[in-house]
Amino acid sequence: MKLQKWHIPITIVLFISGVLLATALRALAANNATPWHQKNENLVAMIKTQEAEIKKLENSIESKRTSLDRFQRDVSLGKKELEKLQQQLQKLKTLSGMTEVEGPGLTITLDDNIKEYEAAQNKNPGLKPDDYLIHDKHILYIVNELRVGGAEAISVNDQRIVNSSDIRCVGPLILVNTTRLGPPYVIKAIGNPDDLARVLSLPESEYNILKMAGYPVKYEKSTRLVIPPFKGSYQFTYARPKEE
């Protein structure tokens, strides 16, 4: 075939077009690869960041769980300590007479010797009528005797006797704590009934002396007595706890 003149220019144009097309395709391929590669790197970075965050949260949860376990142990120990303190407080309240108590014991009734009192007033001027009345000393002696016999709680006409209780005469009446009382005087004592009765039966006991003198006194054993709490207050003006 005879080569025409226009063949050469066309060939050159086609060759150049092919080169340009190949270059363009290579460039396009390179441009298309770059975003996917970047996306993969970003995804890997995000995954690593999330893994680090998850690890941090796991460590935080473990720390919080440890703190919670420690707190629960402390609360448990605190409850036990609180229970001990409450038991000690209740015991101290009982010992100080601040709570109502019940138990076995004796009920002692003391009354004036009215017969001899009237006789002293009307028939025999040489006798003193007051000698036939129940006085503060009689109650005080019997209370002390009951304590010696092991009484754990004592009341006089429902007035609880504590260490600071005052028992004294105010005219014809007797003042116990801050309450005036009149006969008959009912003394309740919680303790072993037999031991308490044994103390009162001693010849030198105040109860036995009153009985031998004709006073209408008696006692009765009981399996359950109720003694009310001390209704006053403990006030200290000068005494205070010693500083360590």
Phi, psi and omega in degrees: 000136183278130181288124178270163182292330185276351179295319185294312180298322180294321180298317181297318182295318179296319179299312181296320180298321179296317179298315181297321179294318178298318179297317181295319179295321179295319180294320179295320178298319179296318181293323180290329182286327186298312180299319178296320178297318180294320178298319179297317180296318179297319180296318178297318179297318179297318179299316179296320179296316179296320178297318178296320180294318177299318179297319179296318179295321177298318178296320179295317178298318179297319178296317179295322179296319177297316179296321179295318178299317179296319179296318179296321177295318180296319178297318179298315178295322179296321178296317179297317179295320179296319178298319178298316180296320179295321178295318179295319179297316179298320178296317179295321178297319180295315180295328181273359177082017184272357180233154175289139181229160178218157180163180179286161178168207182237150170241115182253131179245127179240137178218161179293152175273081188298322182299310180288330178297313179293324178295321179293329180283325191255328191248327187231098181297341181284345180268151177259119180302326181297340180290350182246019177250152174284127180247173181300324183296325180297313180294317181298316179297316181293320177300317179295321179295321177296322177296319177297325179284358177100018178295131181263342177205138184223143173221153175237116185048045178068014171264115183293133179267121176236181184299330183265006183294141179250127178237111182204159180282141171227086185072227181279356182250172179240131179266122175239123191059248177237021184244131177277133183236150176235166181291156357285152180259121181253113180257124175250136180223125177266128181170191177290115185303321182293317179296317180295318179295325180296320179293318181292335183276355179296143182303326184271001182288149180298322179299315182292324178296316178296320180295316179293334179276002176093007177289142177283082180242150179201162173223156182222132177281148181216146178274343180211114173243150175241125180242125184289167180283164174291126185263358178274199180223151176268117180239130179239123180267321185247330182280137177212158180300139179288132179285140179289000000 
